[in-house]
Amino acid sequence: MTGQVRKLSISVPPDVAERLEQEPNASAYVTQAVRDRMRLDALAAELAHQGIEVTAQGVAEARARRAAVDAAWPSERRLAVRDRVRQHLRDETAGGSRQSVA
């Protein structure tokens, strides 16, 4: 993290604390998690602005369709795509403040 920062004191449940204790830089980890959530919130707001309602049923149906596609792909293809996505996320995280296009 570069630039100005503010120090905060937060309370978290034991399972979250255990996970954060495994991170070499818990502040960066939490910062990225919150930024990820902010992007999701912004997406939800934009979808709502465009008149698109995201419902639990719609999410469940989309997950079922994705599971069907995943089942149809050969495992090698799925693993190769997963590895490329993970590498991209690692590269993006290592890049600091670079913005991704989602």
C-alpha positions as CSV (number, residue, x, y, z in Angstrom):
1,M,0.0,0.0,0.0
2,T,1.3,3.4,-0.9
3,G,0.1,6.9,-0.3
4,Q,-1.8,8.0,2.7
5,V,-3.2,5.4,5.1
6,R,-5.3,5.5,8.2
7,K,-4.8,3.1,11.1
8,L,-8.0,1.3,12.2
9,S,-8.6,-1.1,15.0
10,I,-11.2,-3.8,14.1
11,S,-12.7,-6.8,15.8
12,V,-13.1,-10.0,13.8
13,P,-14.4,-13.5,14.7
14,P,-11.8,-16.1,15.6
15,D,-11.9,-17.9,12.1
16,V,-11.2,-14.6,10.4
17,A,-8.4,-13.7,12.8
18,E,-6.8,-17.1,12.2
19,R,-6.9,-16.5,8.4
20,L,-5.4,-13.0,8.7
21,E,-2.6,-14.3,10.9
22,Q,-1.5,-16.5,8.0
23,E,-1.0,-13.5,5.8
24,P,2.4,-11.8,5.5
25,N,0.6,-8.5,5.1
26,A,-2.9,-8.6,6.7
27,S,-3.5,-4.9,5.9
28,A,-3.0,-5.5,2.2
29,Y,-5.2,-8.6,2.3
30,V,-8.0,-6.8,4.0
31,T,-7.6,-3.8,1.7
32,Q,-7.9,-6.0,-1.4
33,A,-10.9,-7.8,0.1
34,V,-12.7,-4.6,0.8
35,R,-11.9,-3.2,-2.6
36,D,-13.3,-6.4,-4.2
37,R,-16.5,-5.9,-2.2
38,M,-16.7,-2.3,-3.3
39,R,-16.5,-3.3,-6.9
40,L,-19.3,-5.8,-6.4
41,D,-21.4,-3.2,-4.6
42,A,-20.8,-0.7,-7.5
43,L,-21.7,-3.4,-10.0
44,A,-24.9,-4.1,-8.1
45,A,-25.7,-0.4,-8.0
46,E,-25.2,-0.1,-11.7
47,L,-27.3,-3.1,-12.5
48,A,-30.1,-1.7,-10.4
49,H,-29.7,1.7,-12.1
50,Q,-30.1,-0.1,-15.5
51,G,-33.2,-1.9,-14.1
52,I,-31.7,-5.3,-13.7
53,E,-32.8,-7.0,-10.5
54,V,-30.4,-9.6,-9.1
55,T,-32.3,-12.2,-7.1
56,A,-31.3,-15.2,-5.1
57,Q,-33.3,-17.4,-7.6
58,G,-31.5,-15.8,-10.5
59,V,-28.1,-16.3,-8.9
60,A,-29.0,-20.0,-8.2
61,E,-30.1,-20.5,-11.9
62,A,-26.9,-18.9,-13.2
63,R,-24.8,-21.1,-10.9
64,A,-26.6,-24.2,-12.2
65,R,-26.0,-23.1,-15.8
66,R,-22.4,-22.6,-15.0
67,A,-22.1,-26.0,-13.3
68,A,-23.6,-27.6,-16.5
69,V,-21.0,-25.9,-18.7
70,D,-18.2,-26.8,-16.3
71,A,-19.4,-30.4,-16.4
72,A,-19.3,-30.4,-20.2
73,W,-15.7,-29.1,-20.4
74,P,-12.8,-31.5,-20.2
75,S,-11.0,-31.2,-16.9
76,E,-7.7,-30.2,-18.6
77,R,-9.4,-27.2,-20.2
78,R,-11.1,-26.1,-17.0
79,L,-7.8,-26.4,-15.0
80,A,-5.9,-24.4,-17.7
81,V,-8.5,-21.6,-17.6
82,R,-8.5,-21.6,-13.8
83,D,-4.7,-21.4,-13.7
84,R,-4.7,-18.5,-16.2
85,V,-7.3,-16.6,-14.1
86,R,-5.4,-17.2,-10.9
87,Q,-2.2,-16.0,-12.5
88,H,-3.9,-12.9,-13.7
89,L,-5.3,-12.2,-10.2
90,R,-1.8,-12.7,-8.7
91,D,-0.3,-10.4,-11.3
92,E,-3.0,-7.8,-10.6
93,T,-2.5,-8.0,-6.9
94,A,1.2,-7.7,-7.3
95,G,0.7,-4.7,-9.4
96,G,-0.7,-2.7,-6.5
97,S,-3.1,0.0,-7.6
98,R,-3.6,-1.1,-11.2
99,Q,-7.3,-1.2,-12.1
100,S,-8.8,-4.4,-13.6
101,V,-11.5,-4.4,-16.2
102,A,-14.2,-6.7,-15.0
